[in-house]
């Protein structure tokens, strides 16, 4: 499968479980991730706010951001800001995400907020918005063995808490709203 570029929106970077899954798939070269300073700022701000703003959580998200940028040195994009004002989206605060996608030549924006990225606007730029369930499912079908290996490696790293296959699949189906991905993994439990 040819590697394609995908913007990871703040909505999918907010959950550490989903962030770890997506970045594990990217680390196994199933896609090239892209984000911006604005995307980083949004997911980090939301996590800090949700956890009461404590210094410890601020340091944790800053370390996570640093690790992401170091591990994926080409993921942080700049120079797209001039595109923002010419874009039209239902929520103007999301225009920077589309601008980053256009600038990076991304085929996909991975987001939970599909209504914020209508296909009628994105098609003009050759970009699509995909729910993370659709995205991971497509990676599984495109490169099944490599995707399963990435998920197996991820599960092996989970220590706090350790997740059984059933727990991991349940988390995907329920907490992360990824029932199709969960179903695929349930049917291939012996392989990951």
trRosetta pair geometry for C-beta under 8 A, 3 or more apart (Angstrom, degrees):
i j d omega theta_ij theta_ji phi_ij phi_ji
1 30 7.5 24 81 -147 134 65
1 142 4.5 62 -93 164 153 113
1 143 5.2 -102 12 -52 133 105
3 29 6.2 -69 -94 -180 121 82
3 30 7.7 150 -118 152 78 14
3 31 6.3 149 -160 -125 74 33
3 32 5.6 71 161 -27 114 97
4 31 5.7 -32 68 -131 68 90
4 32 7.0 -138 109 26 25 88
4 106 7.9 93 158 -153 86 54
4 107 4.8 -27 176 16 128 134
4 108 7.2 74 125 6 123 104
5 31 7.0 139 -110 179 19 87
5 32 4.5 -35 -101 74 71 107
5 33 7.9 154 -154 -97 65 5
5 34 5.7 43 179 -25 103 122
5 104 5.6 -145 150 140 145 107
5 105 5.9 79 46 91 143 78
5 106 4.4 -104 113 -104 97 65
5 107 6.4 125 62 5 64 78
6 31 5.1 7 9 161 115 139
6 32 7.2 145 20 73 66 54
6 33 6.4 -36 72 -112 81 51
6 34 6.7 -177 90 22 31 90
6 106 5.6 109 -114 -158 22 109
6 107 6.6 -45 -82 58 73 78
6 108 4.2 -17 -119 73 99 100
6 109 7.2 166 -168 -93 75 20
6 110 5.5 50 162 -22 122 105
6 135 7.1 111 -160 -145 159 129
7 33 7.9 90 -126 -168 22 60
7 34 4.7 -50 -96 79 63 102
7 35 6.8 120 -157 -87 72 48
7 39 7.6 -157 -178 -78 99 158
7 97 6.1 140 141 -173 145 82
7 100 5.6 116 -118 102 135 109
7 101 4.5 -86 -17 -82 139 90
7 104 6.8 136 -70 51 96 141
7 106 4.8 44 -26 -177 88 176
7 108 7.2 -158 30 102 68 54
7 109 4.7 -17 66 -113 109 72
7 110 6.9 -171 87 20 53 71
8 12 5.4 -109 -166 79 86 117
8 13 5.6 97 139 -55 113 102
8 19 7.9 96 170 -121 143 73
8 22 6.0 121 -113 143 133 153
8 33 5.3 -4 -16 -155 119 107
8 34 7.0 161 9 66 73 47
8 35 5.5 -41 59 -70 90 103
8 39 7.2 118 90 167 69 146
8 110 5.4 -17 -112 59 58 112
9 12 5.6 85 62 13 76 95
9 13 7.3 -152 100 -1 37 95
9 39 6.5 -129 -146 -135 36 115
9 97 5.5 21 -110 -138 94 142
9 109 5.9 59 -46 175 109 96
9 110 6.3 -152 11 84 87 55
9 111 3.8 29 24 -93 150 97
9 112 7.7 -137 83 18 128 64
9 113 6.8 -122 139 33 157 104
10 13 5.5 -66 -140 45 37 107
10 14 6.3 59 158 -47 70 94
10 39 5.1 -160 -57 -160 84 69
10 42 3.7 -59 -97 98 162 118
10 43 4.0 -162 -152 -54 84 84
10 46 7.0 115 161 8 119 134
11 14 6.1 -32 -152 1 28 119
11 43 7.8 -133 -41 -92 18 97
11 111 5.2 73 50 -154 124 74
11 112 4.2 -126 147 30 133 98
11 113 5.3 162 -32 -14 159 99
12 15 7.3 -54 -164 35 39 96
12 18 5.4 -114 -168 134 72 131
12 19 7.1 140 140 -77 66 64
12 22 6.4 73 149 -36 119 155
12 110 5.2 -28 5 123 166 100
12 111 6.2 -119 -22 -105 108 35
12 112 6.4 154 -64 -23 76 86
12 132 5.2 145 -120 -70 124 125
13 18 7.7 -122 -90 95 18 100
13 19 5.0 66 -145 -97 53 110
13 22 8.0 -84 -87 54 64 143
13 35 7.1 54 -60 -107 151 145
13 39 6.9 95 14 158 148 100
13 40 7.9 -75 126 -105 161 45
13 43 4.1 -55 94 -96 108 167
14 18 7.8 24 63 55 63 121
14 19 7.6 -178 50 -45 22 113
14 43 4.8 -141 -75 -143 64 93
14 46 5.6 -39 -118 92 117 132
14 47 6.3 180 -150 -61 72 92
15 18 4.1 63 80 18 115 105
15 19 6.2 178 86 -12 56 85
15 175 7.7 145 -144 143 143 104
15 176 6.5 169 121 -104 167 92
16 19 5.5 -55 -138 42 31 115
16 20 6.0 35 160 -22 66 107
16 64 7.8 -99 -114 -124 98 150
17 20 6.0 -55 -148 35 25 110
17 21 6.5 25 153 -19 60 107
17 171 6.1 -110 -172 154 158 132
17 175 7.0 47 58 107 155 131
17 176 6.3 -118 101 -67 120 123
18 21 5.5 -52 -147 35 35 113
18 22 6.2 30 158 -15 68 106
18 132 6.0 -13 -157 -167 125 167
18 176 5.3 148 -72 -130 107 122
19 22 6.1 -59 -146 40 27 106
19 23 6.1 17 160 -10 64 114
19 64 7.8 35 136 179 153 129
20 23 6.0 -60 -138 44 26 104
20 24 6.0 32 159 -25 63 108
20 154 6.0 129 146 -151 103 119
21 24 5.8 -56 -148 33 26 112
21 25 6.6 23 155 -15 62 106
21 136 6.9 -13 146 -103 124 138
21 151 7.1 17 -138 -108 89 84
21 154 6.3 68 -101 -161 55 170
22 25 5.8 -57 -153 36 32 110
22 26 6.4 29 150 -16 66 107
22 33 7.0 98 146 -94 105 130
22 110 6.9 159 -125 110 140 161
22 132 7.2 -82 -71 -139 117 114
22 135 7.9 14 -113 115 104 134
22 136 7.6 -101 -89 -77 72 102
23 26 5.3 -51 -143 40 38 113
23 27 6.1 45 153 -26 67 102
23 33 6.9 -32 -105 -27 67 160
23 68 6.9 -100 -111 -119 141 91
23 71 7.5 61 -174 99 120 141
23 72 7.5 -117 -140 -33 97 132
24 27 5.6 -48 -144 32 31 113
24 28 6.7 21 156 -9 61 106
24 150 4.6 139 141 173 95 98
24 151 6.9 118 113 -81 139 40
24 153 6.5 175 -160 82 120 103
24 154 4.3 -37 -96 -70 168 118
25 28 6.0 -63 -152 43 30 104
25 30 4.5 -60 172 50 85 135
25 31 6.7 21 127 25 103 95
25 136 7.0 -146 -58 -120 160 83
25 139 5.6 29 -165 159 138 163
25 147 6.2 11 -123 -128 102 80
25 150 5.0 112 -92 129 50 161
25 151 7.9 17 -71 -55 87 76
26 29 7.6 45 179 -77 38 20
26 30 6.6 -93 -87 52 30 80
26 31 5.7 -61 -103 72 77 73
26 32 6.9 93 -148 -125 102 20
26 33 4.5 -23 -114 -24 157 109
26 72 6.7 0 134 -94 135 134
27 71 7.1 -34 -98 164 106 124
27 150 7.0 145 66 -133 89 111
28 146 5.5 163 150 173 124 96
28 147 7.4 164 90 -93 143 37
28 149 6.5 150 -133 89 150 101
28 150 4.0 -113 -3 -80 148 114
28 153 7.8 150 -64 32 123 141
29 146 7.6 -67 67 -179 82 142
30 139 4.9 59 164 -154 135 119
30 142 7.5 127 -159 83 98 118
30 143 5.6 -150 -119 54 99 140
30 146 6.1 164 -77 119 102 120
30 147 6.0 75 -100 -84 152 83
30 150 6.8 -75 -16 -25 131 157
31 139 6.8 -85 -22 -99 113 120
32 74 7.0 -34 -169 95 118 120
32 75 7.4 -164 170 -92 77 78
33 72 5.7 -20 62 -162 108 162
33 75 4.9 6 96 -124 85 123
34 75 5.5 -165 -108 -158 35 65
34 77 5.6 18 -165 -21 107 122
34 100 6.3 172 141 151 117 108
34 101 7.2 140 87 -99 139 54
34 104 4.5 76 -131 178 160 173
34 106 5.5 -116 33 -75 143 127
35 39 4.3 -124 -165 81 93 139
35 40 6.1 103 140 -49 125 80
35 68 7.6 0 37 145 141 135
35 75 5.7 23 23 152 81 102
35 76 6.4 -28 76 -100 77 56
35 77 7.4 171 81 16 26 86
35 100 7.4 10 -162 164 23 155
36 39 4.8 102 48 5 72 99
36 40 7.0 -128 98 -1 41 87
36 76 6.9 106 -119 -157 32 63
36 77 5.5 -52 -88 63 83 83
36 78 7.5 130 -137 -80 89 46
36 80 7.1 -90 -99 43 139 128
36 96 6.4 -125 72 155 154 108
36 97 7.8 -150 20 -101 123 48
36 100 4.5 -121 -40 -97 125 142
37 40 5.6 -54 -151 38 32 114
37 41 6.2 35 152 -23 66 106
37 76 7.2 60 -54 -161 67 105
37 78 7.6 42 -13 -92 109 85
38 41 5.6 -50 -145 34 31 113
38 42 6.5 32 156 -22 63 104
38 96 4.6 -21 84 134 162 154
38 97 7.8 -124 98 -61 119 64
38 100 7.8 -152 49 -46 112 132
39 42 5.9 -54 -150 32 31 111
39 43 6.7 17 161 -8 66 104
39 96 7.6 -159 -48 114 76 111
39 97 6.6 96 -82 -100 107 86
39 100 7.1 -56 -28 6 123 170
40 43 6.6 -66 -149 40 27 97
40 44 5.9 18 162 -13 66 118
40 65 5.3 80 -156 -134 119 122
40 68 8.0 -179 -107 74 109 140
40 76 7.8 1 -36 -116 131 104
41 44 6.0 -66 -143 44 24 109
41 45 5.9 26 161 -23 65 113
42 45 5.9 -55 -142 35 24 110
42 46 6.4 20 161 -15 61 109
43 46 5.9 -58 -148 39 31 110
43 47 6.4 30 155 -18 65 107
43 61 7.9 -171 115 -156 82 123
44 47 5.9 -57 -149 36 30 108
44 48 6.3 28 156 -17 66 108
44 61 4.5 136 -137 153 89 135
44 62 7.4 72 -145 -69 136 54
44 65 6.2 -12 -76 -57 131 131
45 48 5.9 -57 -146 38 28 110
45 49 6.2 27 156 -18 64 110
46 49 5.8 -54 -143 39 29 111
46 50 6.2 29 157 -19 64 109
47 50 5.7 -57 -145 38 29 110
47 51 6.3 6 161 0 65 113
47 57 6.6 -155 136 171 94 115
47 61 5.3 150 82 -86 136 137
48 51 6.2 -74 -147 50 26 97
48 53 5.5 53 161 -107 91 51
48 57 5.5 154 -117 114 62 113
48 58 5.5 49 -118 -85 122 73
48 61 6.2 -93 -56 14 92 150
49 52 8.0 70 -177 -47 27 13
49 53 6.6 22 -102 -62 39 83
51 54 6.2 -77 131 24 98 99
51 57 4.2 151 97 -96 143 167
52 57 7.5 119 58 14 71 145
53 57 7.3 -152 -168 60 7 121
53 58 7.3 23 -171 -51 52 109
54 57 4.9 88 65 9 88 99
54 58 7.0 -150 98 -6 46 88
55 58 5.5 -56 -149 37 35 116
55 59 6.3 34 155 -18 68 104
56 59 5.9 -55 -151 36 30 109
56 60 6.3 34 151 -23 64 107
57 60 5.3 -49 -144 35 37 116
57 61 6.4 30 160 -14 68 103
58 61 6.4 -57 -147 38 27 102
58 62 6.3 28 154 -19 62 110
59 62 5.6 -57 -147 38 31 113
59 63 6.3 32 155 -20 66 105
60 63 5.9 -57 -152 35 29 109
60 64 6.4 29 151 -20 64 106
61 64 5.3 -49 -146 36 37 116
61 65 6.3 42 154 -21 66 103
62 65 5.7 -51 -149 35 30 113
62 66 6.4 32 152 -20 63 106
63 66 5.6 -55 -148 36 32 113
63 67 6.3 32 154 -19 66 106
64 67 5.8 -56 -150 36 30 110
64 68 6.4 33 152 -22 64 105
65 68 5.7 -54 -151 33 31 113
65 69 6.4 23 156 -14 65 108
66 69 6.0 -60 -149 40 30 107
66 70 6.2 25 155 -16 66 110
67 70 5.8 -57 -143 40 30 108
67 71 5.9 22 163 -14 67 112
68 71 6.2 -62 -141 41 23 104
68 72 6.1 -27 174 32 63 107
68 75 7.0 -85 156 77 90 148
69 72 6.9 -73 -128 64 20 74
69 73 7.1 58 167 -108 59 46
69 75 7.0 -134 -116 63 51 106
69 76 5.3 16 -125 -35 99 132
70 73 6.9 0 -158 -74 26 81
72 75 3.7 34 128 -18 117 128
72 76 7.9 129 103 -20 90 74
73 76 7.8 -57 -172 22 35 96
77 80 6.1 39 133 -17 116 122
77 100 5.2 134 72 -153 133 93
77 103 5.9 141 166 99 137 120
77 104 5.0 -91 -85 -70 154 111
79 82 7.8 -26 174 12 54 101
79 103 6.2 159 92 -163 84 141
80 83 5.3 -46 -180 26 73 119
80 84 7.4 92 131 -45 81 85
80 96 7.5 112 103 -159 115 66
80 99 4.3 138 152 143 112 94
80 100 5.0 167 57 -90 167 46
80 102 6.8 133 -145 67 117 88
80 103 3.4 -110 -93 -24 107 151
80 104 7.6 -40 -67 -27 136 78
81 84 5.8 -31 -165 -6 47 118
81 96 7.7 -6 -111 -124 63 94
81 99 7.0 78 -100 144 21 149
82 85 7.7 -51 -173 21 40 98
83 86 6.1 -78 -168 45 50 105
83 87 6.5 47 146 -34 83 112
83 99 4.0 157 85 -137 112 100
83 102 5.8 -165 -179 73 163 136
83 103 6.4 -152 0 -53 146 100
84 87 6.1 -68 -158 23 33 112
84 95 4.8 102 -156 122 79 116
84 96 5.6 -4 -107 -84 121 63
84 99 4.7 -46 -74 -53 67 155
85 95 7.9 92 -68 141 21 154
87 95 4.4 151 81 -149 122 105
87 98 5.4 158 -161 88 154 131
87 99 6.1 -127 -17 -61 147 88
87 121 7.4 84 -170 177 85 124
88 95 7.9 7 -74 -101 10 114
88 121 6.0 -139 82 -121 79 130
89 92 6.5 151 64 -92 86 34
89 94 5.1 -97 111 77 153 104
89 95 5.4 -172 17 -77 118 72
89 98 6.3 171 -55 -11 133 142
89 116 6.2 39 167 171 120 70
89 117 6.6 -23 -138 -99 122 50
89 118 7.4 167 -139 19 70 86
89 121 6.0 -178 -92 103 67 169
90 94 7.9 15 63 38 69 130
90 115 6.7 -42 48 144 156 79
90 116 5.8 -125 60 -131 105 48
90 118 6.7 94 -24 -19 109 110
91 94 4.7 68 86 0 99 111
91 113 7.9 -47 27 166 143 137
91 116 4.8 -35 25 -135 117 104
92 95 5.7 -16 -166 -19 54 116
93 96 7.7 -30 174 10 46 102
94 97 5.2 -36 -175 22 74 118
94 98 6.9 68 135 -13 81 97
94 113 7.2 -141 -104 110 147 141
94 116 4.8 114 -25 163 171 122
94 117 6.8 -118 145 -66 141 84
95 98 5.8 -57 -155 41 44 108
95 99 6.0 47 148 -23 73 107
96 99 5.4 -53 -143 39 34 116
96 100 6.3 39 155 -23 66 102
97 100 5.9 -51 -151 33 29 111
97 101 6.6 30 149 -19 61 105
97 109 6.0 81 152 -141 111 136
97 111 7.5 58 170 -72 155 139
97 117 7.5 -79 98 -83 127 122
98 101 5.4 -53 -149 35 35 115
98 102 6.3 36 154 -20 68 103
98 109 7.0 -51 -90 -61 60 150
98 117 6.9 165 -72 -124 106 101
98 121 7.5 -41 -125 129 158 115
98 122 6.8 -130 -125 -102 115 82
98 125 7.1 117 -179 44 100 157
98 127 6.8 158 -143 81 81 160
99 102 5.8 -52 -147 35 31 110
99 103 6.2 29 156 -16 65 110
100 103 5.8 -58 -145 40 29 111
100 104 6.0 15 161 -8 66 115
100 106 7.5 26 119 2 73 136
101 104 6.1 -66 -141 46 24 101
101 106 4.0 -88 -149 56 75 122
101 108 7.9 -128 -139 89 124 20
101 109 5.3 -63 -77 -68 145 100
101 125 7.2 101 105 120 105 135
101 127 4.9 74 139 -123 135 146
102 105 7.8 26 177 -70 28 32
102 106 7.7 -55 -39 36 20 86
102 125 4.9 -66 -99 -168 103 140
102 127 6.8 -82 -71 -37 67 136
106 109 6.8 85 122 -66 135 64
106 127 6.3 45 93 -119 84 107
107 126 7.1 -62 -122 142 62 89
107 127 6.7 173 -172 -121 24 55
107 128 6.8 -2 155 26 70 92
108 127 7.1 159 -90 -162 18 72
108 128 5.4 -26 -109 70 70 85
108 129 7.4 123 -163 -111 66 21
108 130 5.2 -16 -160 8 118 118
108 135 6.6 139 156 -110 149 109
109 117 5.8 -137 75 -143 141 168
109 122 7.4 -120 13 -124 120 138
109 127 6.2 45 -18 170 98 116
109 128 7.3 -157 26 98 73 39
109 129 4.7 -27 68 -107 102 72
109 130 7.2 157 75 22 49 67
110 130 5.7 -30 -107 73 62 91
110 131 7.9 30 -157 154 67 11
110 132 5.6 69 -179 -89 106 71
110 135 4.8 12 -115 -63 112 165
111 114 6.5 158 93 -67 98 52
111 116 7.2 -91 142 58 149 112
111 117 6.3 105 53 5 147 138
111 129 5.6 -39 41 -162 114 104
111 130 7.6 117 31 66 64 42
111 131 7.5 -63 82 -102 48 40
111 132 7.8 -175 47 -42 7 80
112 131 6.6 53 -115 -134 46 77
112 132 6.9 -23 -69 -4 75 103
112 177 7.4 82 -126 63 113 139
113 116 4.1 8 144 14 112 123
113 117 6.9 97 106 -3 83 95
114 117 6.2 -81 -154 52 39 91
114 129 5.3 152 -130 121 69 123
114 130 8.0 -1 -99 -147 106 8
114 131 6.1 -40 -54 -63 124 85
115 118 7.3 12 -163 -68 42 79
116 129 7.9 173 73 -137 71 163
117 121 7.3 -121 -166 68 51 113
117 122 5.8 46 171 -53 92 129
117 129 3.6 124 99 -62 132 151
118 121 5.2 82 73 11 87 98
118 122 7.0 -176 93 -4 42 93
119 122 5.4 -63 -133 48 39 106
119 123 5.5 49 167 -36 75 103
119 128 6.8 5 -116 -129 95 74
119 129 7.2 -128 -74 27 70 93
120 123 6.6 -38 -136 20 18 113
121 124 6.3 -49 -175 13 39 114
122 125 6.2 -76 -167 47 47 96
122 127 4.4 -100 -171 85 98 88
122 128 6.0 124 128 -99 139 28
122 129 6.0 -162 -52 -21 164 90
123 126 7.4 42 -164 -75 39 27
123 127 7.7 -123 -73 53 22 56
123 128 7.8 40 -81 -83 65 71
130 134 4.5 -126 -169 86 101 119
130 135 4.5 124 116 -61 129 91
130 138 7.5 -53 -161 4 157 137
131 134 4.8 92 58 6 81 103
131 135 7.0 -152 91 -7 41 90
131 177 7.8 -87 -178 116 121 109
132 135 5.3 -55 -142 39 37 116
132 136 6.1 29 164 -14 72 105
132 176 7.0 -79 91 169 136 106
132 177 7.9 97 57 80 105 87
132 178 6.1 -63 103 -87 96 117
133 136 6.4 -55 -141 40 26 101
133 137 6.0 28 157 -19 61 113
133 176 7.9 146 -69 127 88 94
133 177 6.7 -95 -42 120 123 70
133 178 4.0 180 -94 -130 91 70
133 179 6.7 13 -137 35 145 55
133 180 5.3 103 171 39 110 99
133 181 5.4 -135 -142 -12 71 105
134 137 5.7 -60 -145 40 25 114
134 138 6.3 26 157 -21 63 107
134 180 7.7 50 -81 55 45 141
135 138 5.9 -57 -152 32 26 108
135 139 6.7 23 152 -15 62 105
136 139 5.5 -53 -149 37 37 112
136 140 6.3 42 151 -22 67 103
136 147 7.7 135 -170 -162 74 130
136 178 6.5 18 45 -156 136 137
136 181 4.6 20 96 -101 124 136
137 140 5.6 -53 -150 34 32 114
137 141 6.5 24 156 -13 65 106
137 180 4.9 -3 -85 114 139 120
137 181 5.4 -119 -65 -74 79 76
137 184 6.6 154 -123 -19 80 145
138 141 5.9 -56 -146 41 32 106
138 142 6.1 29 156 -19 66 111
139 142 5.7 -57 -140 39 29 109
139 143 6.4 -37 -179 43 66 93
139 147 5.0 139 132 -100 94 133
140 143 7.7 -93 -137 65 15 55
140 144 5.8 44 177 -112 61 64
140 147 4.6 -141 -100 103 55 158
140 148 7.4 77 -134 -52 88 76
140 181 6.9 156 -20 -128 144 79
140 184 5.4 79 143 140 161 159
141 144 6.8 12 -123 -69 19 90
142 147 7.8 99 62 -35 76 130
143 146 4.2 -26 151 46 115 117
143 147 5.4 125 91 -26 82 94
144 147 6.0 -64 -145 38 22 107
144 148 6.2 18 162 -15 64 110
145 148 5.9 -56 -145 39 28 109
145 149 6.2 31 155 -21 64 107
146 149 5.6 -54 -147 35 30 114
146 150 6.5 34 153 -21 63 103
147 150 5.7 -50 -151 32 33 113
147 151 6.5 28 152 -14 65 105
148 151 5.7 -57 -149 40 34 109
148 152 6.1 38 152 -22 67 105
148 188 6.4 -86 -111 132 133 139
148 191 5.2 -17 179 128 148 110
148 192 4.7 -126 -168 -73 88 109
149 152 5.5 -50 -143 36 32 114
149 153 6.3 33 155 -18 64 105
149 192 7.8 -133 -73 -111 23 88
150 153 5.8 -54 -149 37 29 111
150 154 6.4 33 151 -21 63 106
151 154 5.4 -50 -146 35 34 116
151 155 6.4 34 155 -18 65 103
151 185 7.0 -119 150 -111 161 123
151 192 5.0 -3 95 -157 109 141
152 155 5.9 -54 -149 36 30 109
152 156 6.4 32 152 -22 63 107
152 191 7.7 -99 -64 137 127 58
152 192 4.3 -136 -70 -151 88 69
153 156 5.6 -55 -150 33 32 115
153 157 6.7 30 153 -19 64 104
154 157 5.9 -60 -156 33 33 109
154 158 6.9 41 148 -34 65 98
155 158 5.6 -42 -154 13 39 117
155 163 6.4 -103 -142 72 88 99
155 165 7.4 19 -148 -90 157 63
155 168 5.8 -38 -107 -80 114 160
155 192 6.8 107 9 153 141 93
158 161 7.4 13 158 95 100 39
158 162 6.0 122 113 -127 91 41
158 163 5.1 -21 121 15 154 97
158 168 7.8 175 14 -89 166 114
159 162 6.2 -4 -137 -70 32 76
163 167 4.3 -137 -161 94 83 118
163 168 4.5 106 134 -62 127 85
163 171 6.9 -43 -146 -6 145 139
164 167 4.5 97 49 6 77 102
164 168 6.9 -143 91 -5 40 86
165 168 5.7 -57 -147 37 30 110
165 169 6.2 27 157 -16 66 109
165 185 7.7 -162 -170 153 94 108
165 189 5.1 94 161 -151 150 102
165 192 7.2 129 -120 90 111 85
166 169 5.9 -56 -145 40 28 109
166 170 6.1 31 155 -20 64 109
167 170 5.6 -56 -146 38 29 113
167 171 6.3 33 154 -23 64 104
168 171 5.7 -52 -151 32 30 113
168 172 6.7 31 151 -18 63 103
168 185 7.6 -94 109 144 104 152
169 172 5.7 -52 -151 34 34 112
169 173 6.3 29 154 -16 66 108
169 182 4.8 110 -170 -153 78 89
169 185 5.3 -162 -103 96 101 120
169 186 5.4 102 -155 -71 150 84
169 189 7.6 -47 -48 -96 143 103
170 173 5.8 -58 -145 40 31 109
170 174 5.9 -6 170 10 68 116
170 182 7.5 95 -75 -144 18 134
171 174 6.7 -72 -131 53 20 87
171 175 4.8 -26 -160 32 65 123
171 176 6.3 51 145 -5 72 105
172 175 7.6 -13 -54 54 10 83
172 176 5.2 -41 -139 52 41 124
172 178 4.5 -67 177 73 84 112
172 179 7.8 150 125 -84 85 25
172 181 5.4 -108 173 95 133 108
172 182 4.2 170 94 -75 112 95
172 185 6.9 84 40 28 160 143
173 176 7.7 62 24 54 15 82
173 178 6.6 -90 -87 73 30 60
173 179 4.9 59 -139 -105 80 63
173 182 3.7 -25 -62 -14 90 175
173 183 7.8 95 -95 -41 110 68
174 177 7.6 -6 171 -68 16 45
178 181 4.2 -17 157 36 112 120
178 182 5.9 127 104 -25 79 91
179 182 5.4 -57 -146 39 33 115
179 183 6.2 37 156 -24 68 104
180 183 5.5 -49 -147 32 33 113
180 184 6.6 36 153 -20 64 101
181 184 5.8 -53 -152 33 33 111
181 185 6.4 26 153 -13 66 108
182 185 5.8 -61 -149 41 31 108
182 186 6.1 37 152 -26 67 106
183 186 5.5 -49 -143 32 31 116
183 187 6.5 26 157 -14 62 106
184 187 6.0 -64 -156 40 29 107
184 188 6.5 -8 156 11 65 114
185 188 6.0 -77 -142 56 32 90
185 189 6.7 72 154 -80 67 63
185 192 6.4 -59 -146 46 95 142
186 189 6.1 -3 -155 -50 32 104
188 191 4.5 -41 170 36 96 119
188 192 6.4 61 117 -2 97 102
189 192 7.0 -84 -147 48 31 82
